[in-house]
Amino acid sequence: MTSRGLIIVTGNQSEAEQAEILDAATGYEVVFTPRLAEAGDKIGSAAAIAGTLSGPEVRAATNLKWVHSWAAGANSDLVPEMVASPVALTSSVGNGAVPLAEHSILLMMMLNRNVPRWAKAQTEHVWDRFTHGELKGGTVGIVGLGHAGADLALKARAFHMKVLGVRRRAYLPVEGVDRVFAPEDLREMLPECDFVVVTAPITPGTESMFAEAEFKAMKRSSFFVCISRGGIADDEALLRALKEGWIAGAGLDAHGIEPLPADSPFWDLPNVIVTPHNGATTQGTARRGIDIYLKNLRRFVAGEPLTNLVDKSAGY
């Protein structure tokens, strides 16, 4: 039977996952490769690619109709050639929402209860009891009410917290959120928050969204948590905020430079908890990513509209 075209799938799927993909790609030839560069000349004839393309690879893929990113955030995929191309771009947005929301709660509780102090006492065999906080009665402001932010709102409500949020479409209510603010009203929300959690994607509109004025608008007793993308906070302003006491501390899973350099001052600040952009690295995230791709692959084969389409002008 004549092939309807070529689909290239990058990554390291298991044999069972590859079998699922082959079953969904009815009529197409499928090539699995750890890295797109290893596909060589096949890129030029591919109708669909699951993976991230460089600018030259976009130009070389003259038969391309659809690209699927294994990442939830498409910022690495939006090279100028892809933005200018008519090729449909979809992402795995939503695959890590559950663990990212859980990681946010983890960092909030670690900061609120000063868990590093207990960890230090344990290594020194010291019985160090002290009065710490609790989440109940506190207010969390969630910047970005997409999949992760919306799930975090529900989890925060389960901890009996007041929940505020920021989103572009502030007129749309979100379950579990007491009040939704527009991005231009961010500084109005910040003084109300005991925790500010960033779950937004990195876009031209969110880059350096948190600078000196935003950190100074927060309460001195409040904590800043970033679990989506570094660069939304200006690192120099954040460092000053932490060193000079504009805010009480920070939990950082996403960083402006990754991996975080060994000489970064964030590592050694006593009021900072650093995790290595690891909050969503779970088996569940990987499985949901496969499921999202399979759903769109079946749609592509059937000629149906794709889901999780990236708005290339908006950046997500």
SVG drawing of the C-alpha trace seen along z (x, -y; Angstrom):
<svg xmlns="http://www.w3.org/2000/svg" viewBox="-17 -50 48 53">
<polyline fill="none" stroke="black" stroke-width="0.4" points="0.0,0.0 1.3,-3.5 2.3,-5.6 0.4,-8.8 3.5,-10.5 6.3,-10.5 6.0,-11.3 9.1,-11.8 8.9,-11.2 11.8,-12.4 12.5,-11.3 12.9,-8.0 9.5,-6.3 9.1,-2.8 8.3,0.1 4.7,0.0 4.4,-3.7 5.9,-3.4 3.3,-0.7 0.6,-3.1 2.0,-5.8 2.2,-3.3 -1.4,-2.2 -2.6,-5.8 -0.6,-6.8 -2.6,-4.7 -1.3,-4.9 1.8,-6.9 5.4,-5.8 6.8,-6.6 10.5,-7.1 11.5,-7.2 14.7,-9.0 16.2,-10.2 17.2,-13.6 15.8,-15.3 19.3,-15.9 19.8,-12.2 16.8,-12.0 19.0,-13.7 17.4,-14.2 14.2,-12.7 13.3,-16.1 12.7,-17.5 9.9,-15.0 8.2,-14.8 4.6,-15.8 4.6,-15.9 7.3,-16.1 7.1,-15.6 10.0,-17.5 11.6,-21.0 13.0,-22.3 15.8,-24.8 15.4,-27.6 17.4,-25.7 15.3,-22.6 12.1,-24.5 13.5,-25.8 14.5,-22.3 11.1,-20.8 9.4,-21.9 6.6,-19.3 5.8,-20.0 2.2,-20.4 2.3,-20.0 4.9,-20.1 4.1,-18.9 6.2,-20.1 6.8,-17.7 7.1,-20.7 4.2,-22.4 5.7,-25.9 6.4,-26.6 8.9,-29.4 11.9,-27.2 9.9,-26.2 9.0,-29.7 12.1,-30.4 11.5,-33.2 11.2,-30.6 8.4,-28.7 6.6,-31.9 6.6,-33.0 5.6,-29.5 2.0,-28.4 2.9,-25.0 0.5,-24.2 2.3,-24.1 0.8,-22.2 2.2,-21.8 1.9,-19.4 0.4,-22.1 -1.4,-20.6 0.8,-17.5 2.5,-18.8 -0.3,-20.8 -0.9,-18.4 2.7,-17.9 3.5,-21.7 0.5,-22.6 1.7,-20.0 5.3,-21.4 3.9,-24.9 2.2,-23.7 5.4,-21.9 7.5,-25.1 4.9,-27.2 4.8,-24.9 8.6,-24.6 9.0,-28.3 6.1,-28.9 7.4,-26.3 11.1,-27.1 11.9,-23.5 15.6,-24.3 15.9,-25.1 14.7,-21.6 16.9,-20.0 20.0,-21.8 19.0,-20.8 18.7,-17.2 22.2,-17.1 23.5,-18.7 21.5,-16.4 19.9,-19.4 16.3,-19.3 15.2,-22.7 11.6,-23.5 10.1,-26.8 6.8,-28.5 6.1,-28.4 3.2,-29.3 0.3,-27.5 -1.3,-28.0 -4.9,-28.3 -6.1,-31.8 -3.3,-33.0 -3.8,-34.5 -2.1,-33.2 -1.9,-35.2 -1.5,-33.0 0.0,-34.7 -1.2,-32.7 -4.5,-30.7 -3.9,-28.1 -3.8,-24.4 -1.3,-24.5 -2.6,-27.7 -6.2,-26.5 -5.2,-23.2 -3.2,-25.1 -6.2,-27.3 -8.3,-24.2 -5.4,-22.8 -5.0,-26.1 -8.7,-26.2 -8.4,-22.7 -5.8,-24.3 -8.5,-26.9 -6.6,-29.8 -8.0,-32.8 -7.1,-32.6 -6.5,-35.5 -5.2,-35.3 -4.0,-37.2 -4.9,-36.3 -5.3,-38.1 -9.0,-37.4 -9.8,-38.7 -13.5,-38.8 -13.7,-35.0 -14.2,-33.4 -12.0,-30.5 -13.2,-27.8 -11.7,-28.2 -10.4,-31.8 -12.0,-34.5 -11.0,-37.4 -9.3,-37.6 -7.1,-40.5 -5.9,-41.7 -2.1,-41.8 -2.1,-45.6 -3.7,-45.4 -0.9,-43.0 0.4,-45.6 -3.1,-46.0 -3.2,-42.3 0.4,-41.9 -0.1,-43.7 -2.9,-41.3 -0.8,-38.2 1.1,-36.1 2.3,-33.9 2.8,-34.9 3.1,-31.9 4.1,-32.3 2.6,-29.7 2.5,-31.8 4.3,-31.0 7.3,-33.1 6.1,-35.5 7.0,-39.1 4.2,-40.2 5.4,-38.3 9.2,-38.6 10.5,-40.6 6.9,-41.0 8.3,-41.0 10.8,-43.8 11.7,-46.2 8.2,-47.9 6.4,-44.5 8.6,-43.1 8.3,-46.3 4.6,-46.1 4.6,-42.7 4.4,-42.4 7.7,-42.1 6.3,-38.9 5.3,-37.4 7.0,-34.6 7.6,-34.5 7.4,-31.1 8.2,-30.4 7.4,-27.0 6.8,-27.9 9.5,-29.8 12.5,-31.8 12.8,-35.2 9.3,-36.3 11.1,-37.7 14.1,-40.0 16.9,-38.1 18.7,-41.3 15.5,-42.7 14.7,-39.4 18.1,-39.1 17.8,-42.6 14.3,-41.8 15.6,-38.7 18.8,-40.3 17.3,-43.6 14.1,-42.1 11.5,-43.5 10.0,-40.0 10.5,-37.1 11.8,-34.5 11.4,-32.5 10.9,-29.0 12.4,-28.7 12.0,-25.8 12.3,-27.8 15.3,-30.1 16.5,-32.8 19.5,-30.7 19.3,-26.9 21.1,-25.0 21.5,-27.5 25.2,-28.3 27.2,-27.0 28.3,-30.5 24.7,-31.9 24.0,-33.7 20.5,-32.1 22.1,-28.8 23.4,-30.3 20.7,-32.7 19.2,-31.5 15.7,-32.5 15.6,-30.7 14.7,-27.1 16.1,-26.0 14.9,-23.0 16.3,-22.2 13.2,-22.8 12.2,-19.4 8.7,-19.9 6.9,-18.2 9.4,-15.4 7.0,-12.6 5.8,-9.4 2.4,-11.0 3.6,-14.0 5.4,-11.8 2.3,-9.7 -0.1,-12.6 2.4,-14.0 2.0,-10.8 -1.8,-10.9 -1.9,-14.5 0.2,-13.6 -1.8,-10.5 -5.0,-12.5 -3.7,-15.0 -2.0,-12.3 -5.4,-10.7 -6.9,-14.0 -4.1,-14.7 -4.5,-11.4 -8.3,-11.9 -8.0,-15.4 -9.7,-16.9 -8.8,-20.2 -5.9,-19.9 -6.1,-20.7 -3.5,-22.5 -2.7,-24.8 0.0,-27.4 -0.9,-31.0 2.4,-32.0 1.8,-35.7 0.9,-35.3 3.7,-32.9 1.6,-30.1"/>
</svg>
